[in-house]
C-alpha cells in the first residue's frame, strides 16, 4: 500500500516538473518525461532528507511532496503553470488521436511492458522455501552487488553511504538507483521486487522515448521502434553459426541425443564450417533440415555470453545481446539511459522551438546534472554527444542548460575526482588508452574464458596512442572485429560521417550525396554524429578499470545506429520493390538476439552448459535466516570480516559493511585493495597454535585497525582462505550459525 502511494506521489511530482517545461511536447512525451523526473528528482530529495533525518517511511514519502513544493516555487518565479501545459497537451492529443489514433505506438508500448514485466518478474524471486533465486546468470552475477547496496540503505541506514564492500571509504559507485530501490524496501517491497519494479518502468520508458525521439526528428514511428528493438536485441554475425551447427546435427549419427556440436574439429571433419558451406550445396541442404531442432535446442550461446573461447560462435565475440548484457543485470544503465533520452527529447524540442524559455533548458540541465549519481558512463556519452550538437547548433540558448548541469553535477564530480584510479600492479588503473578496444584480443589457450584485459597504453604514450588510433580505419581486422560483433553498425556509421562531409561538395557530386542522405532527417544528423563520436572515444580510451565496461558507451552509439537503421528501413518499406531489403536489414541486426530470446522461452535447453534461465540460488533459505538474525543482533554500522564471496548474505540481506567484499567488484571500482586483501586472509586463516589474544597473533590488532568486530567463518569459502577449526577453538561468542557459516563476535576478546 505504501509503495503504491509513493508511486502515485512520484508520478504527481514528475508530472508537475514536466508541466514546468513550456514546450509543445505531445501528451505522451510529457508523460514519459514525467516518469523519468518522477524517479530521479524525488529520490534525490529523499536522499538529502535521509542525510538529516534517516531513511524512514516519512522521508521516503516526503521526497516527492518536496519536489512538488519546489515546483510551485518555480511557478511563482516565472516557470510555466503545469495546469496550462498539461491542458494544452491533452487537447492537442485528443484532436490528433481523433484524426489518426496512435495504434502502432500504443500496441508497441503494451508489448514492451508485457515483455519486460515477464522477464524482470523472474529476475530475482523468493522461492517457497524462502531462498532468494536469480532467474538469469548475469542477474546472479550483478544483482548481488545491487542487493548489497540496496540493503545497506534500507536495512542498515547507510546514509551518507560508506562503501559496504570497502569499509571506511566513501561510496563512489553511482548508488542512486540502489538508493531508489532501498526506498521501496523501506515501504514494504521485498528485495527482488524493489530492484525489478523500477527496471520494468524504466526499460519500457527507454523504448518509448526512442520512438518519440524518432518522431521528433521527423522520422516515422517505425524508426524509433526499430531503434528500440535493436537496442534490446541487436548483435552481430554470431547467429550464422547456427547454420553450421544445424548441418552438424544432420550429419552426426547420434543427432537425436546430440543436437549440435560445440567442437570445432567435429564441425570441420563433417564439412559443416561456414566456409565449407559456402561452396557445398549439400551442406546447405543439411543445414536447412537441421535448423529447426538446433534453434529449439541450442547447443551454444550464439552471442558469446558466458562461453569459453573454444565454443564461441565466431572469433572474438565481445558484444552479448544487450537484453542479457545490460537491460536485465545493469540497473544503473537503465536509470542513466532513461535520463539521457529524456534530456535529449527536451533539447531536440527546444532547439526546434524559437521561443523555448530558460526553464525548459534548465530542467534538462538539472536532470543531466544528476547523472554522476545514477550512471557515470551515461554522463560521459551525453557530454560527447552534446559537444557535437552544441558545435553544430551553436546558440546562446544553451547557457541555462550548461549552467544547471554544471551546478548540479559539480559536488559529485569533485568527489569522484578525488577518488582512487586503481594501480598498474592490480591491472585496474583507469582511464587508459586502449586503441581499438578489444579487437586486438589474443586467443587464449583452450579452456580459458574470454575476459582478457586489452593491451593499453599509459597516458605518457599519448602520441603513440594517437598514431594507433589514426591507423584503425586502415586495419582490416578492426573492421572484421566490428562486423562480427555488430554487423552493419560500423559501415553505416562510416557512411553517415562520409555523407555529412561530402554533401557540401559543389556540383553534381554534392547533389548525389545529398540524395543518398534523403532517408536520414536533417534534425537527426547532429545527434547521430555525436553518437558516432562516442564510438570513436570508446575505441581509444578505457573509461573504467574493466575494459569491457566500455560496452556501456558503445550501447549509446548503437542506439544512434538503431535510429539510422530505422530511418533507412522505413524509407525502404515505402516501396514494395525495396521492402524486402528493409526486412533483411533489420533481421541482420536482431537475428542473434532473437536466438537468445528463444532460449529464454519454452525451448530452453535445460541440459545446456550455457543455460540462460535459472533458477540460480543467490541466498539460500538458511543463509537468509542467518542474515536476518545477524541484522537483529548487531549494530547497523557494524563492520564484518568476510570471505568475500559475491552473494554474501551478511551484505545482501543484512546490509552490513565488510572490511573487503567481493574483490571483483572492488577491483572494478579502481580501488587499491592488495594490502587489505592480505590482512583479511591473515584474519580468516587464524594463528595456528596461538590463541586469538596472544600478542603474537595478528587477528585482533588487524581487526581493530579496520574497526571490525565480527567475523564470518564460512566452511564453504570459495577462496579456501578460512580455517574454521581454529575459529571454533577460540570459544568466542556466536552471533548466529547455520550448516556452513558461523558469525563470531570478537569485540570482547
C-alpha positions, -999 to +999 in steps of 0.1 A: +000+000+000+027+025+009+047+016-022+016+023-043+011+056-025+048+065-032+043+057-069+013+080-071+032+108-054+062+103-076+040+104-107+024+136-094+058+151-087+072+141-121+040+154-138+043+188-121+080+191-131+072+181-167+045+207-167+071+234-159+085+228-194+070+254-217+075+235-249+050+220-273+055+185-260+029+159-270+009+144-242+027+110-245+061+128-245+052+147-214+041+115-197+075+099-204+093+130-191+071+128-160+082+092-154+119+099-156+116+131-135+094+113-110+121+087-105+152+108-104+141+140-086+121+127-056+148+101-049+175+128-049+154+149-025+147+119-003+185+112-002+191+147+011+164+144+037+178+110+047+212+125+054+195+148+080+167+126+093+175+090+083+159+068+056+124+062+070+089+059+057+083+096+064+114+108+045+106+085+015+070+097+012+080+134+018+105+133-011+080+137-040+059+161-019+090+183-015+096+182-053+060+194-058+066+222-033+098+233-052+079+232-085+053+255-071+080+280-061+094+278-097+059+287-110+059+318-087+094+326-101+082+326-137+080+290-149+051+277-168+019+267-150+017+229-152-021+230-154-019+251-186+008+230-203-009+197-195-043+210-206-029+222-239-012+189-244-043+168-237-064+190-260-038+186-288-037+148-282-074+144-284-076+163-317-046+144-331-057+110-320-092+117-334-076+122-368-052+094-366-051+071-335-015+062-325-023+025-328+013+014-335+027+034-306+001+020-282+005-016-293+043-013-291+040+002-257+017-026-244+041-052-260+072-039-244+056-035-209+045-072-211+079-082-224+099-065-197+075-074-169+076-111-178+114-111-179+122-089-149+093-105-129+115-136-126+149-118-124+150-123-086+123-141-067+118-156-033+112-193-035+085-211-015+113-222+009+123-185+013+155-188-006+165-160-030+167-172-066+181-153-096+164-160-129+195-154-151+232-159-147+240-122-154+215-112-128+231-136-103+265-120-111+254-084-109+224-081-086+243-094-056+261-061-057+229-042-061+213-062-033+243-053-011+239-016-017+201-016-016+201-034+018+229-012+032+205+017+027+172+001+037+183-023+064+214-006+079+205+031+071+239+037+054+234+074+047+255+092+037+269+060+022+301+043+032+312+017+007+297-016+020+324-035+002+353-015+014+347-001+049+359+033+058+357+047+023+330+068+005+308+050-020+319+064-053+299+039-073+267+056-087+245+045-059+212+064-065+195+035-085+201+012-055+190+040-031+158+043-050+152+005-046+161+009-009+133+034-006+109+008-020+122-017+005+115+007+034+080+010+021+075-028+022+086-043-011+108-074-009+144-070-022+138-086-056+106-066-063+123-034-052+150-040-078+128-053-106+098-029-105+118+002-114+135-018-141+102-026-159+092+010-157+125+024-170+132-002-197+097+004-211+102+042-209+135+040-227+119+022-257+090+046-259+114+076-256+133+063-286+100+062-306+092+097-296+127+110-304+124+094-339+092+112-345+106+145-331+134+145-357+109+139-385+111+101-389+081+078-390+071+060-358+086+028-371+121+044-369+121+045-331+105+011-329+134-004-349+159+015-328+143+002-296+142-034-307+178-032-319+189-016-286+174-046-268+182-075-292+209-061-316+241-080-323+264-092-350+270-123-371+272-150-344+238-162-355+253-176-387+270-203-367+236-218-362+237-230-398+269-249-393+255-264-361+223-274-380+245-291-406+264-310-379+231-320-363+220-337-396+254-354-402+261-367-367+249-403-363+237-397-328+220-364-336+189-375-316+209-372-284+234-346-295+216-316-310+246-299-325+283-299-317+304-274-297+336-290-310+350-270-340+370-301-350+338-321-353+322-295-375+352-293-397+355-330-401+319-332-412+323-304-437+300-280-418+320-249-412+306-217-427+335-216-451+328-251-464+291-244-465+297-215-489+308-239-516+288-270-506+251-272-517+247-305-498+259-288-466+233-261-471+206-287-475+216-304-443+217-270-425+181-261-436+168-296-425+185-293-391+178-257-385+146-262-365+159-287-340+190-267-333+172-234-328+148-251-305+175-269-285+206-246-289+240-262-282+257-229-275+251-192-268+254-176-302+261-141-288+292-153-269+278-145-234+295-167-207+310-190-233+345-205-231+367-195-261+366-228-280+328-227-280+324-192-294+301-190-324+327-167-340+362-155-332+364-127-306+327-121-298+326-094-272+291-080-277+264-100-259+228-095-265+220-062-248+190-077-231+212-101-212+243-079-210+228-046-198+190-043-197+185-071-172+216-070-150+229-034-153+203-015-133+223+018-133+223+017-171+185+018-172+184+048-150+211+066-168+198+058-203+162+069-194+176+102-181+198+108-212+170+101-236+147+124-216+172+152-218+177+145-255+139+147-261+136+181-243+167+195-261+155+184-296+122+200-289+138+232-275+161+235-305+131+234-329+112+260-309+121+296-314+107+307-281+117+280-257+122+296-223+151+291-200+131+268-177+130+241-203+167+242-208+173+245-170+152+214-162+170+194-188+203+206-172+192+195-137+183+160-149+216+157-167+234+170-137+222+141-116+238+116-139+271+113-119+249+098-091+230+075-113+253+064-141+287+080-149+290+063-184+257+079-194+271+113-184+303+107-205+282+097-235+259+127-231+288+150-228+304+137-260+271+139-279+263+174-267+297+187-276+290+178-312+254+191-311+264+224-295+291+229-321+266+220-348+237+241-335+255+268-315+233+293-298+232+314-267+201+295-256+223+266-244+236+286-213+208+277-189+213+241-196+251+242-193+249+262-160+223+240-144+242+208-154+275+222-140+260+234-107+241+202-100+269+178-111+298+197-096+297+183-060+296+147-071+322+153-098+346+168-073+341+138-051+348+114-079+378+134-090+393+129-056+388+091-057+412+064-065+421+054-100+434+019-094+470+008-098+491-007-125+501-036-102+464-046-099+457-040-136+427-017-127+442+017-134+420+040-154+414+058-176+438+042-201+444+044-238+435+012-254+433+018-292+407-004-309+392-016-277+392-054-278+398-060-315+434-070-307+423-097-283+447-127-285+433-162-285+438-178-251+447-214-245+419-239-249+395-239-219+402-203-209+374-177-208+372-145-229+375-120-201+410-108-210+425-074-204+431-055-236+466-041-243+467-005-230+490+025-233+498+047-203+488+083-207+525+092-212+523+074-245+495+096-259+514+104-292+518+067-298+481+062-290+471+089-314+491+072-342+475+039-335+440+055-335+446+071-368+456+038-382+425+019-372+404+027-403+431+011-424+432-022-404+411-050-419+410-069-387+394-039-368+366-037-394+361-075-393+360-074-355+331-050-355+314-067-384+314-100-365+302-083-333+277-057-347+272-063-384+262-032-403+267-008-374+302+003-382+298+006-421+266+026-416+283+049-392+312+054-416+287+062-445+269+087-424+301+106-415+311+105-451+277+117-462+277+146-437+311+157-450+307+151-487+272+166-491+288+200-492+307+192-523+298+215-552+280+204-583+267+170-592+288+151-567+273+170-538+238+166-553+242+128-555+254+126-519+225+147-506+201+125-525+216+094-509+212+111-475+175+116-481+164+088-457+181+105-428+163+136-413+184+167-410+174+171-373+188+136-365+222+141-381+239+161-354+228+137-327+238+107-349+272+121-355+275+127-317+267+090-310+293+080-336+318+102-318+310+082-286+321+051-306+353+068-316+361+078-280+354+043-266+377+029-293+406+049-279+400+053-241+390+028-215+370+048-190+368+023-162+390-004-147+374-032-166+378-025-203+346-045-212+326-018-194+332+004-224+302-015-238+280+009-218+293+036-241+290+015-272+254+009-263+247+046-269+264+045-302+243+015-311+211+034-302+222+061-326+228+034-352+194+020-344+178+053-352+197+055-385+188+019-394+152+026-386+152+056-409+167+036-437+144+006-432+114+029-431+125+046-463+129+012-480+095+000-467+077+028-485+082+009-518+072-027-523+102-033-546+127-024-518+106-036-488+124-069-486+157-051-483+144-033-453+134-065-437+168-081-444+185-050-430+167-052-397+169-090-394+207-089-399+208-067-368+185-087-345+187-123-355+214-131-329+192-115-302+162-134-314+181-167-309+188-157-273+151-148-267+142-183-280+165-197-253+145-177-227+113-194-237+099-229-236+127-240-260+154-235-234+178-265-233+179-273-196+209-296-201+230-270-219+261-257-202+251-223-213+216-221-199+204-185-197+175-191-173+176-202-137+169-206-110+203-198-097+204-197-059+217-164-047+210-167-010+197-200+005+168-201+030+191-209+059+215-181+049+186-156+048+176-167+083+211-163+095+214-128+080+181-118+095+194-129+129+226-111+124+208-079+115+187-081+147+217-088+170+244-064+156+246-026+153+236-013+118+270+002+113+290-029+124+319-039+103+325-075+094+354-095+081+340-119+055+355-143+029+344-121+000+320-143-020+297-124-044+263-131-028+273-129+008+241-130+030+255-106+056+258-080+029+229-088+005+203-094+032+216-079+065+230-048+047+262-048+068+296-034+058+326-055+051+363-048+055+366-062+020+337-076-001+340-095-034+373-083-048+360-084-084+336-055-077+362-037-056+387-041-085+363-027-110+358+004-088+395+012-093+403+007-055+437-003-044+430-032-021+460-055-022+471-048+014+436-051+028+431-084+009+463-098+026+450-086+060+416-103+055+434-135+045+455-133+077+425-128+099+404-156+084+433-181+084+438-177+122+470-181+141+478-218+140+488-229+175+483-194+190+452-181+207+433-150+195+445-129+224+482-139+221+504-108+215+520-127+186+486-133+169+477-106+144+440-113+142+428-088+169+452-060+160+442-062+123+405-062+131+408-033+154+427-013+127+397-016+105+371-011+132+358-046+127+341-065+155+326-095+138+340-124+116+321-146+092+336-180+091+324-200+061+334-236+057+324-233+020+347-204+014+355-204-023+389-188-017+399-215+007+414-189+030+394-196+061+403-220+089+370-229+106+387-253+131+409-226+145+380-202+150+359-230+166+386-235+193+387-198+203+355-200+223+341-167+210+305-156+213+285-169+184+261-144+170+244-168+145+252-200+127+239-224+101+253-255+085+283-238+069+285-202+083+293-191+118+294-154+127+316-147+157+317-116+179+353-108+188+346-074+204+351-086+239+383-107+233 
